[in-house]
Amino acid sequence: MAPTATTTLAHARYSSPVGLVDLVGGLAGLRRCGWSLDVPGTSDELDETMAEALAQVVAYFAGELRTFDLVLDLPPMEPRKRAVLDAMATIEYGEVITYAELGRRSGTGLPPRAIGSLMGGNPVPIVIPCHRVVAADGLGGFSGGERGHELATKRWLLEHEGALPPSLF
């Protein structure tokens, strides 16, 4: 069966200050966002939904956008993971909270390590801002960014938002 307008996924790539950011989605919304994603079978012809997603990501990196307003087409997920992603989506630009605080906000009662594990499966980092969640004693982890540069990417995103002072080195 040939793909239809409702099933065809489009792919956009943006060369950001922290590497190549890929966006995947279609008319139903943004499905994935990440660094150097493997996206076989997608089109490079963007529909209006994906053109808007790309425009908002570009504006975010240019410092012109603080809050994303995009339709998301997230996959089905376990209720606790959905609760964590929903709570993460409410973290404001420039705000930083701990994994423990995210556990409280999500209502899941999960310990920080479990929260971090669920966050690692965030299909749309940056848009659902997992970089704004840190450990009680430091940056914590980050699964976004170019391979080998994950924590540097998290630090850059937090500096970009004014949540961390710029690194001297």
N, C-alpha and C positions, 0 to 999 in steps of 0.2 A: 504494500500500500504506500503510495507516495505521500510525503509529508504535506500537511496543510498549513495554512497561516496560523492555526491555533497550536500546532505541534512543533513547528519549526523553531529551533533555537538559534539565536544570533550570538555572535561573539565580538566583543570590542576589546582592544588592547590600548592601554594608556601608559606612556613612559613617564612614570612619576619620579619624584626625587628619591624614592626608596625602591626603585625597580619597576619592572613591567607588571602592571596591574591589569588582570583580565576580568571582564564582566561577561556573564552568560545569562541569557534569559530570552523572553519573548513577550508576546502580547499579554500574557498572564502575569508578568512581572519579572523582577530580577531574581534569578535562581541561585547564582553563585558569583562570588567575587573573591579574588585571590591573586597570588603571585605565580606567574608562569604556569597557569593551569593547562592541563592536557584537555583539549576541547574538540575531539574529532566529530565530524558530522554536523558542525554548526555553520551558519552562514555569516558572512561579514557584512551583509545588508541589514542595517539596523532599522527596526520599526520605531514608532514614536516612543514607545516605552523604553526601549534600550537606548535610543538617542538621548532621552532625558536622563537616564541613569548615568551615561557617560558624561553628559554635561555637568551633572551634579558632582561626580567624582573629580572632574577637572577643576570645578569651582572650589571644592574642599581643599585640594592641594594648593590652589592659588590663594588660599586664605579668604575666599569670598563667600564661603558657605559653612555654617556651623551646625545646621540640622538638616539631615536628609529627609526628603519627602517623596518616597518612592513606594510603588506597589511591589511587594515581595511575593515570590512564588516558591515558598520554602517547602521542602519535602516533608512528608509525615514524620513525626518524631515522638519519642517517648514523652509523656507529660512533664516529667521533672526537667528534662532538657528544654522543652518549650517554655516552661516557667522561668528557667535561668536566662534564656535568650530574651524573653519578654522583659524581664527585669533589667537586663543589660541594655536594652534598647532605650531605657529611660534615663540612662546616665548622660548628663549634660556635657556639652563641649567644654573642655578644660577642667572637668571634674574628675577626680580619681577616688576610687573606693577600693577596699580590700576584698579578697576572695570571701572572707568571713562575712563582710557586710553584704555582698551579693547573695550569699546563702540566706541571710536574713530577709533581704528585700524580695527574694524569689519565693519565699514561703516554703521552701523545700526542706529546710533544716539540715541540709547536707553540709559536711565539714569542708573546709577550704580546698583540700586536695581533690575531693570529688567534684567540687564546683569547677576547678581548673580542668579536670578531665572532660567534663561536659562542654566547657568553653572551647576546647580544642577542636570540636566538631562544628564550630560556627560556620555555616555555609557562606556568610556574607560579612567577613570582617571589614572594618572601617565603617560600613553602613550600620551594622550592629556592633558597637564599639568595644570589643573585647580588650583592646589596648588600654582602656581606661580602668582596668581592674589590675591591681598590684598585690603583691604579698605584704604581709604586715612588716617585713624587714627588708624590703627592696622591690625591684621591678617584678619579680616572679617570672613566669614563663611567657612565651608567645609563640604561636605556631604559624604566624603570618610572616611575610617578608621573603626575600630571596634566600634560598638554602644557605645556611651558615651565617646569615645576617639577621636572624629573627629578633634578637634582643636589641640590636642597633636600630632596627625598624621600629620596634615599640618605643624606644627612647626618642627617636626622631618624631614620631606621631605625637607623643606627649609634649615634647618641646614645641612643636608646631602649634599645638593648642594652648600653649602657655601653662601647662600643668607641671612642667619641670623647667628649671633654668637651663639655658643652653649649655651643652658640654664644653668645657674649656679645651679638651683634647680630642 
